[in-house]
């Protein structure tokens, strides 16, 4: 979505808020927080002002009026423009319909997992599993509260999506732990041998030779099967 004049998801949240009615910046923030949107969108009051100025610069929002209450400083109330409504609608269509490649931090860590020794990786994955279980338990409590409030399902879809994604991640981590601890994970022998060489002070050439040997063996095994 780099083609957008303001690509930060918080910009879309601002447009969505102003779609309802004109608001001043602090009111936008409190409205989003009251509705639990900070669980899905990173809210930063400092960044909000920069985003508002950018949206205004690109003609997506405009000053509606200036208000003053008592001795408080003046505050600008912003309203969405026709161009802003069109941009928000187009952005939403794209978000819902078009899958995009995202770069989660955990995925980046998994791609470089071999930097850690296998035993350390197991310990850290167990710690992550505990944290995921705690998050699921916390969200289960929130779900009960939502049921008691009888909130419409429409206002809980992002919450349920997050729960589903957390459960999927938990299942992945648990399965990977089983495969690691049982020795079933492919490449585990090379991984262990590499860290044994590192701990013994082996040279980079020796480590590279070991990895090349294991890669050749792995390729041969694959061909045989």
MARPASE-429434 format. One record per residue: x, y, z of N, C-alpha, C in turn. Coordinates in steps of 0.2 Angstrom, whole numbers, padded with zeros to 4 digits, always signed. Last residue first. Layout:
% residues N
XYZXYZXYZ
...
This chain:
% residues 225
+0071-0205-0007+0064-0206-0005+0059-0203-0010
+0083-0202-0013+0081-0209-0011+0074-0211-0010
+0083-0188-0012+0082-0192-0019+0080-0199-0018
+0084-0186+0002+0078-0184-0002+0077-0188-0008
+0097-0191+0004+0091-0194+0007+0085-0193+0004
+0104-0181-0003+0104-0188-0005+0098-0192-0003
+0102-0170+0004+0099-0170-0003+0099-0177-0005
+0108-0173+0016+0101-0172+0016+0098-0173+0009
+0121-0174+0012+0118-0180+0014+0110-0179+0014
+0123-0161+0008+0124-0166+0003+0120-0172+0005
+0122-0155+0021+0117-0153+0015+0117-0158+0010
+0132-0160+0028+0125-0162+0030+0120-0160+0024
+0143-0154+0021+0142-0161+0021+0135-0163+0023
+0141-0141+0023+0140-0143+0016+0139-0151+0016
+0143-0140+0037+0136-0139+0034+0135-0141+0027
+0157-0143+0037+0152-0148+0040+0145-0147+0038
+0162-0132+0030+0163-0139+0028+0158-0144+0031
+0159-0122+0039+0156-0122+0032+0156-0129+0029
+0167-0126+0050+0159-0125+0051+0156-0126+0044
+0179-0124+0044+0177-0131+0047+0170-0131+0048
+0179-0110+0041+0180-0115+0036+0178-0122+0038
+0179-0105+0054+0173-0104+0049+0173-0109+0044
+0186-0116+0066+0186-0111+0061+0180-0110+0057
+0180-0120+0083+0182-0122+0076+0182-0116+0072
+0178-0119+0097+0182-0114+0094+0184-0116+0087
+0168-0127+0102+0175-0130+0103+0180-0125+0100
+0157-0120+0099+0159-0120+0106+0166-0123+0107
+0156-0123+0085+0157-0116+0088+0159-0116+0095
+0154-0137+0086+0160-0135+0083+0161-0127+0085
+0141-0137+0092+0147-0141+0095+0154-0138+0092
+0134-0131+0082+0135-0127+0088+0141-0131+0092
+0135-0141+0072+0137-0134+0070+0139-0130+0077
+0128-0152+0078+0135-0152+0076+0138-0145+0075
+0115-0147+0078+0119-0148+0084+0126-0148+0083
+0112-0145+0064+0112-0140+0069+0116-0141+0075
+0114-0158+0060+0118-0153+0057+0118-0147+0062
+0103-0164+0067+0110-0166+0068+0115-0161+0066
+0092-0157+0062+0093-0156+0069+0101-0159+0070
+0087-0159+0049+0092-0155+0050+0095-0154+0057
+0070-0162+0054+0075-0162+0049+0080-0157+0050
+0065-0167+0069+0065-0161+0065+0071-0162+0060
+0064-0178+0078+0061-0179+0072+0063-0173+0067
+0068-0177+0091+0074-0178+0086+0071-0179+0079
+0060-0174+0101+0060-0181+0099+0065-0183+0094
+0061-0161+0102+0063-0165+0108+0064-0172+0106
+0057-0156+0089+0063-0155+0092+0066-0160+0097
+0044-0161+0090+0048-0163+0084+0055-0162+0086
+0038-0153+0100+0038-0161+0100+0043-0164+0095
+0040-0140+0096+0044-0143+0102+0044-0150+0102
+0032-0140+0085+0039-0139+0084+0043-0142+0090
+0019-0141+0092+0021-0146+0087+0029-0146+0086
+0019-0129+0098+0019-0135+0102+0021-0141+0098
+0020-0120+0088+0025-0120+0092+0025-0126+0096
+0007-0122+0081+0014-0123+0078+0019-0124+0083
-0002-0119+0092-0001-0126+0089+0005-0127+0085
+0001-0106+0093+0002-0110+0099+0003-0117+0096
-0004-0101+0081+0003-0101+0082+0005-0105+0088
-0017-0104+0082-0013-0107+0077-0006-0107+0078
-0021-0096+0093-0021-0103+0093-0017-0107+0088
-0018-0083+0087-0014-0085+0093-0015-0093+0094
-0028-0083+0077-0021-0083+0075-0016-0085+0081
-0040-0083+0085-0038-0089+0080-0031-0089+0078
-0038-0071+0091-0038-0078+0095-0037-0083+0091
-0039-0062+0081-0033-0063+0085-0032-0069+0089
-0052-0065+0077-0047-0066+0072-0040-0067+0076
-0059-0060+0088-0059-0067+0086-0054-0069+0081
-0056-0046+0086-0054-0050+0093-0054-0057+0091
-0062-0043+0074-0054-0043+0075-0052-0046+0081
-0075-0045+0078-0072-0049+0073-0065-0049+0073
-0083-0038+0086-0078-0043+0089-0074-0047+0084
-0093-0031+0081-0088-0027+0084-0083-0032+0087
-0101-0041+0075-0098-0037+0071-0092-0033+0074
-0109-0046+0086-0103-0050+0084-0099-0046+0079
-0113-0034+0099-0114-0037+0092-0108-0040+0090
-0112-0039+0116-0109-0034+0110-0111-0038+0104
-0116-0043+0129-0120-0044+0123-0118-0039+0117
-0109-0042+0140-0111-0036+0138-0116-0036+0132
-0106-0056+0141-0111-0053+0146-0113-0046+0144
-0097-0057+0131-0104-0061+0130-0109-0058+0135
-0087-0050+0135-0090-0047+0129-0097-0051+0129
-0083-0058+0146-0085-0051+0147-0089-0048+0142
-0078-0069+0139-0084-0069+0143-0087-0063+0145
-0068-0063+0132-0073-0065+0128-0079-0066+0132
-0059-0060+0142-0062-0055+0139-0068-0057+0135
-0056-0074+0145-0059-0069+0150-0063-0063+0147
-0049-0077+0134-0055-0081+0136-0059-0077+0141
-0038-0069+0135-0043-0067+0130-0050-0071+0131
-0031-0075+0145-0033-0068+0146-0039-0067+0141
-0028-0087+0138-0032-0087+0145-0035-0080+0146
-0020-0083+0128-0027-0086+0127-0031-0086+0133
-0009-0078+0136-0013-0074+0132-0020-0076+0130
-0005-0090+0141-0007-0085+0146-0012-0080+0142
-0001-0097+0130-0006-0100+0134-0009-0094+0139
+0009-0089+0126+0004-0089+0122-0002-0092+0126
+0018-0091+0136+0016-0084+0135+0009-0084+0131
+0021-0104+0135+0018-0102+0141+0015-0095+0140
+0028-0103+0122+0021-0107+0123+0018-0105+0129
+0039-0096+0125+0034-0093+0121+0027-0097+0122
+0045-0106+0133+0044-0099+0136+0038-0096+0132
+0048-0115+0123+0043-0117+0129+0041-0111+0132
+0057-0108+0115+0050-0110+0113+0045-0112+0118
+0067-0107+0124+0064-0101+0122+0057-0103+0119
+0071-0121+0125+0069-0117+0131+0065-0111+0129
+0074-0123+0112+0069-0127+0115+0066-0123+0121
+0085-0115+0110+0079-0114+0106+0073-0117+0109
+0094-0121+0118+0092-0114+0120+0086-0113+0116
+0096-0133+0112+0094-0133+0118+0091-0126+0120
+0102-0128+0099+0096-0132+0099+0092-0132+0106
+0108-0111+0099+0109-0118+0100+0103-0122+0101
+0104-0100+0086+0104-0102+0093+0105-0109+0094
+0104-0099+0073+0109-0095+0077+0110-0097+0084
+0094-0106+0068+0100-0109+0068+0105-0105+0072
+0084-0096+0066+0084-0100+0072+0090-0104+0073
+0080-0088+0056+0087-0087+0059+0088-0091+0065
+0066-0089+0055+0071-0090+0049+0078-0090+0050
+0061-0087+0067+0061-0093+0065+0066-0094+0059
+0062-0072+0067+0066-0076+0072+0067-0084+0069
+0053-0070+0057+0060-0068+0056+0064-0072+0060
+0041-0074+0064+0043-0077+0057+0051-0076+0056
+0041-0065+0074+0042-0072+0075+0044-0076+0069
+0038-0053+0067+0044-0054+0070+0046-0061+0072
+0030-0054+0051+0030-0054+0058+0037-0056+0061
+0027-0047+0038+0034-0049+0040+0034-0049+0048
+0016-0051+0024+0018-0047+0030+0024-0050+0033
+0010-0050+0009+0015-0053+0013+0017-0048+0018
-0008-0050+0008-0002-0047+0007+0003-0050+0011
-0024-0053+0000-0019-0055+0004-0012-0052+0003
-0037-0042-0003-0031-0044-0006-0026-0046+0000
-0049-0039+0004-0050-0043-0002-0043-0046-0004
-0047-0030+0015-0051-0036+0016-0050-0041+0010
-0039-0020+0009-0037-0024+0015-0040-0030+0016
-0046-0015-0002-0040-0019-0003-0038-0023+0003
-0057-0010+0005-0058-0015+0000-0052-0019-0001
-0050+0000+0012-0054-0005+0016-0055-0011+0011
-0046+0009+0002-0041+0006+0006-0044+0000+0010
-0058+0013-0003-0054+0009-0008-0049+0006-0003
-0063+0020+0008-0067+0015+0005-0063+0010+0001
-0053+0030+0010-0055+0025+0015-0058+0019+0013
-0055+0037-0002-0048+0034+0000-0049+0028+0005
-0068+0042-0001-0066+0038-0007-0060+0034-0005
-0066+0050+0010-0071+0044+0010-0069+0039+0005
-0057+0059+0005-0055+0055+0011-0060+0049+0011
-0064+0066-0004-0058+0062-0007-0056+0057-0001
-0074+0072+0004-0076+0067-0001-0070+0063-0003
-0066+0073+0020-0068+0076+0014-0071+0070+0009
-0069+0073+0038-0067+0070+0032-0070+0073+0026
-0064+0086+0049-0069+0082+0046-0066+0079+0040
-0058+0092+0065-0057+0090+0058-0063+0086+0056
-0056+0105+0076-0060+0100+0074-0060+0098+0067
-0043+0111+0086-0046+0111+0079-0050+0104+0078
-0044+0121+0100-0043+0114+0097-0047+0114+0091
-0036+0133+0111-0041+0131+0106-0039+0124+0103
-0034+0129+0129-0032+0131+0122-0037+0129+0117
-0046+0134+0142-0042+0129+0138-0040+0132+0131
-0054+0142+0148-0047+0145+0148-0043+0140+0144
-0069+0137+0140-0066+0141+0145-0059+0144+0144
-0065+0130+0125-0069+0129+0131-0065+0132+0137
-0066+0132+0108-0062+0134+0114-0067+0133+0120
-0063+0126+0091-0067+0127+0097-0063+0129+0103
-0065+0128+0074-0060+0129+0080-0064+0130+0086
-0069+0117+0061-0070+0123+0065-0065+0123+0070
-0064+0108+0051-0071+0110+0051-0073+0116+0055
-0050+0106+0041-0053+0109+0047-0060+0110+0046
-0051+0090+0032-0050+0097+0032-0052+0100+0039
-0044+0075+0024-0047+0078+0029-0047+0086+0029
-0037+0074+0012-0042+0069+0014-0046+0071+0020
-0028+0082+0006-0035+0084+0005-0040+0078+0007
-0015+0081+0010-0017+0077+0004-0024+0078+0003
-0015+0088+0022-0010+0090+0016-0013+0087+0010
-0022+0080+0030-0025+0087+0028-0021+0089+0022
-0014+0069+0031-0020+0068+0028-0023+0075+0026
-0003+0076+0038-0002+0073+0031-0009+0072+0028
-0009+0080+0050-0007+0085+0046-0006+0082+0039
-0012+0067+0055-0018+0071+0053-0015+0077+0049
+0001+0062+0057-0004+0059+0052-0009+0063+0050
+0005+0070+0067+0009+0070+0061+0004+0067+0055
-0004+0067+0077-0004+0074+0074+0000+0074+0068
-0001+0053+0079-0007+0055+0077-0007+0062+0074
+0012+0052+0085+0011+0051+0078+0005+0053+0075
+0008+0055+0098+0012+0060+0095+0012+0059+0088
-0001+0045+0102-0004+0052+0101+0001+0056+0098
-0003+0030+0094+0002+0034+0097+0000+0042+0096
-0008+0014+0093-0010+0021+0094-0005+0025+0097
-0008+0001+0081-0004+0005+0086-0006+0012+0086
-0022-0009+0080-0019-0003+0077-0015+0000+0083
-0027-0019+0089-0026-0020+0082-0022-0015+0078
-0029-0014+0101-0027-0021+0101-0025-0023+0093
-0034-0001+0099-0027-0002+0100-0024-0009+0101
-0048-0003+0099-0044-0003+0093-0037-0003+0094
-0057-0002+0110-0052-0007+0110-0048-0008+0103
-0065+0009+0111-0067+0003+0107-0062-0002+0106
-0057+0018+0118-0063+0015+0121-0066+0009+0117
-0048+0020+0108-0046+0017+0114-0052+0014+0117
-0055+0028+0099-0052+0022+0097-0050+0017+0103
-0059+0039+0107-0064+0035+0104-0061+0028+0102
-0046+0044+0110-0050+0041+0116-0056+0037+0113
-0042+0049+0097-0038+0044+0101-0042+0040+0107
-0052+0058+0094-0051+0052+0090-0047+0047+0094
-0050+0067+0104-0057+0064+0104-0056+0057+0100
-0038+0073+0101-0039+0069+0107-0045+0065+0107
-0042+0079+0088-0037+0074+0088-0038+0070+0095
-0060+0082+0086-0053+0084+0087-0048+0079+0089
-0071+0077+0073-0068+0076+0079-0062+0080+0080
-0086+0074+0063-0080+0078+0065-0078+0077+0072
-0091+0057+0062-0093+0063+0063-0086+0067+0064
-0088+0045+0054-0094+0045+0059-0096+0052+0060
-0076+0048+0048-0082+0046+0044-0089+0047+0048
-0067+0049+0058-0070+0056+0055-0076+0054+0050
-0064+0036+0060-0067+0040+0065-0071+0046+0062
-0059+0033+0047-0065+0029+0049-0068+0033+0055
-0047+0041+0047-0053+0042+0042-0059+0039+0044
-0041+0035+0058-0043+0042+0058-0048+0044+0053
-0038+0023+0053-0042+0023+0059-0045+0030+0060
-0030+0026+0042-0036+0023+0041-0041+0024+0047
-0019+0030+0050-0022+0035+0046-0029+0032+0044
-0015+0018+0056-0018+0023+0060-0021+0029+0056
-0008+0012+0045-0015+0010+0047-0019+0015+0052
+0001+0023+0034+0000+0020+0041-0007+0018+0043
+0001+0029+0022+0001+0022+0022+0000+0019+0029
-0004+0042+0013-0003+0040+0020-0004+0033+0022
-0006+0040+0000-0002+0046+0002+0000+0045+0009
-0001+0024-0007-0006+0028-0003-0002+0034-0001
+0008+0015-0012+0005+0020-0016+0001+0025-0013
+0010+0006-0002+0015+0012-0002+0012+0017-0007
+0004-0006+0000+0000+0000+0000+0004+0006+0000
